[in-house]
Amino acid sequence: MMAQQICLHRWVAEIDYRYSDGIRTTTRGLHELAELHDIVESGPNFYAIAEIRVGPARHAAPLTVEQAESL
């Protein structure tokens, strides 16, 4: 049996699209922020985007700047 590879994303993007029945949200994991471009360009049409929110994926407890710099 082949081992399954688990890839953890560094970022999470939530894209709100306007539909005739209201807003629908799509959530996508990203390894690099530059990947967001291809996701948006692949549709639905970017004129239907109401909002995009990007933040770090939460795989561990949040750190302060000082804690992160000491790693």
C-alpha positions in Angstrom: 0.0 0.0 0.0 1.4 3.4 -1.0 1.8 6.1 1.7 -0.5 9.1 1.4 1.3 12.4 1.2 -0.3 15.2 3.3 0.4 18.7 2.1 -0.4 21.5 4.5 -1.2 24.9 3.0 0.5 28.0 4.3 -2.4 30.3 3.4 -6.2 30.1 3.1 -8.2 32.3 0.7 -11.9 32.8 1.0 -13.5 34.2 -2.1 -17.1 35.5 -2.0 -18.9 35.4 -5.3 -22.2 37.1 -6.1 -24.9 34.8 -7.5 -28.5 35.6 -8.2 -29.5 33.9 -5.0 -26.9 35.6 -2.9 -23.2 35.4 -1.9 -21.4 32.0 -2.0 -18.0 31.5 -0.5 -15.2 29.4 -2.0 -12.3 28.4 0.3 -9.0 27.4 -1.2 -5.7 26.5 0.3 -2.5 28.1 -1.0 1.1 27.2 -0.7 2.2 30.6 -2.1 0.2 33.8 -2.4 1.0 34.0 -6.1 -1.4 31.0 -6.6 -4.3 33.3 -5.9 -4.0 34.8 -9.3 -4.6 31.5 -11.1 -7.6 30.7 -8.8 -9.2 34.1 -9.6 -8.5 33.9 -13.3 -10.0 30.3 -13.5 -13.4 31.7 -12.7 -16.1 32.4 -12.0 -15.6 35.8 -13.7 -13.7 38.2 -11.4 -16.4 40.9 -11.8 -18.6 38.6 -9.7 -16.2 38.7 -6.8 -17.7 40.5 -3.8 -14.7 40.1 -1.5 -11.5 38.1 -1.0 -10.0 37.4 2.4 -6.5 35.8 2.8 -4.9 34.7 6.0 -2.5 32.1 7.3 -3.7 28.6 7.7 -4.0 27.7 11.4 -2.0 24.5 11.9 -0.7 25.6 15.3 -1.4 28.2 18.0 -0.9 31.8 16.8 2.5 33.4 17.6 3.5 36.9 18.5 6.0 38.6 16.2 8.7 38.2 18.9 7.9 34.4 19.3 8.1 33.9 15.5 11.4 35.8 15.3 13.0 33.6 17.9 12.2 30.4 16.0 
